[in-house]
Amino acid sequence: MTPQDASDANDNRWSDLDRPPLGAAALRRALMREGGLWSQVDVVQRTGSTNSDLVDRAVKGEASEGAVLIAEEQTSGRGRLDRQWTAPPRSGLFFSVLLNPAEVPVARWGWLPLLTGVAVATGLSRAAGVDTALKWPNDLLVTVGGEERKAGGILAERAGDQGVVIGVGINVTLRADELPVPQAGSLALAGATGTDRDPLLRAVLRSLEQWYGKWRRSGGDPAASGLQETYAAGCATLGRVVRADLPGDRSVSGEAVAVDGDGRLVLATENGVQEPVGAGDIVHLRPA
């Protein structure tokens, strides 16, 4: 699907006065600076997937590191394991960024989704005034009515040999009658003190720039950059009994006891074995 530029789109831009459109020019002034990470900031009214669009641009050489693509609405948004991500127009933040950590060994690139989760949680705690937690590897959790709900997710995709595109989706003002599934939530439903998407996006991107810079300067070392410790401190999965549904129709259950140096979740199983899990779907079986 060809993206439609938000600045040229007049159809229903103000159809919901509680959800004003984002302004690309204001975001560029706030985020793009000499020596900074963010090199390009574009807002489109509607597209299939910001991740797909930005990967395509990167492969064609039409985007460089620090490019940010934001959509007011995604019609084919994707989460992990090819799950669909849907939300009403302007009800959340749906964006992708292009990173090129050339000086970091590729073996450490798997930390980028976890790094993004830390950056998102940090930025939102400052700007939205709401407590968040991370479900391994990269779901954003909030508490609604005493229950944990998923309010956001992160998806990383390779873009050619040198680039990684990180996609982020955050439910901001989604109302109860708009939830796609009962397990979903939003910042507003969690009692956020601020739901203006402009300052929220600025806070998240500034936080991402800071964390990415620290991680890159340390050569991607998760311990030296403080990333591993910070992720573990905010991870709601640790200390819980969980089930990991793994590729190949295999599953393993146990207590999540650590996130290792490769970003894998370490499970202590009933037979006394500590098994690292690098990919799969995690189900929380018991509260921490």
Secondary structure, DSSP 8 states (H G I E B T S, - for coil): ---EEGGG--TTTTS-TTS----HHHHHHHH--TTSS--EEEEEEEBS-HHHHHHHHHHTT---TTEEEEES-BSSEE-GGG-EE---TTSEEEEEEEE--TTS-GGGGGGHHHHHHHHHHHHHHHHT----EEETTTEEEEEETTEEEEEEEEEEEEETTTEEEEEEEEESS--GGG-SSTTB--TTTTT-S---HHHHHHHHHHHHHHHHHHHHHTTT-TTTTTHHHHHHHTBTTTTSEEEEEETTTEEEEEEEEEE-TTS-EEEE-TTS-EEEE-SSEEEE-S--
